[in-house]
């Protein structure tokens, strides 16, 4: 990567750090961010939550209106229509599909449903893998992924660490790194370790260029593999909470037994069933996110002192390497000065306060972010990367 000229940085005035949003360890808490800054929630430009920048499919309002009359009845506890739509779209057997109130509910239920002795988490990774395992009383070990390899796993060392009775959590693409796993190597590992369960979280895989080619979802999945999907991120409906898991029938039945009755509400079931048929929206979303991600990554890398890691998802992991700035200081200044929220990643195992994650949003919003970054980064470096002249 081209380096900035080594001019002496200008002194940086850093405001008092705001306390960070509470203890969930997730992004997207606009209400608390607004309360911290005295803004209204709608005034926060939220790059901390990674949601499809195109917004939900056009049918959403119509489907919700149509479902309102059904709210006087309990939802179908089995979600039969949604399950059938998922089976048809992905070529799966219905008895292996388990709908849930978002992917998180399923991730928390799986350690209780599976007869495992230890959890193994490849890290950095989505924080709820660890939380779910701890709440189920499983001991935990961690397999580190390193930035020198763009956070891709080394398969042979991982295989050597695994044993019978393990429950392995993997993100595909991984959150927060955006790294896509090698499907062939992962399936080899799953096949070679039949007494180890593998939970592959594909919550962001619909943003990949060809999801079917890289997904682990198949009609003949190994019995020790569980795939978890979120529908809230790609279809931009996080407020509805919807996800599903796919597993062997016996594992699916064990998972269902750990979920509360009526886990998925009527509106979510109706919307989920409807959006699965909108193939035009799927293709348009993938093309748009890819173009937005590539242009956004290039603009951010151009600042210098910022490393942008390759991503297959709708977010980017960045590391800022500057003596006067880190991810937490940057987050504080963006929030205070511009009302922009980012996801500082120092509470991910294997990352520190130099790392932060940003969602890929619309072109206009990404430009607003870059201008806000420029107002902070360029005075800190004292030099414009594009032209080499002193910043003002």
Secondary structure, 3 states (H helix, E strand, C coil): CCCCCCCCCCCCCCCCCCCCCCCCCCCCCHHHHHHHHCCCHHHCEECCCCCCCCCCCCCHHHHHHHHHHHHHCCCCCCCHHHHHHHHHHHCCCHHHEEEECHHHHHHHHHHHHCCCCEEEEEECCCHHHHHHHHHCCCEEEEEECCHHHCCCCCHHHHHHHCCCCEEEEEECCCCCCCCCCCHHHHHHHHHHCCCCEEEEECCCHHHCCCHHHHCCCCCCCCCCEEEEEECCCCCCCCCCCCEEEECCHHHHHHHHCCCCCCCCCHHHHHHHHHHCCCHHHHHHHHHHHHHHHHHHHHHHHCCCCEEECCCCCCEEEEEECECCECHHHHHHHHHHHHCEECEECCCCCCCCCCEEEEECCCHHHHHHHHHHHHHHHHHHHCCCCCCCCCCC
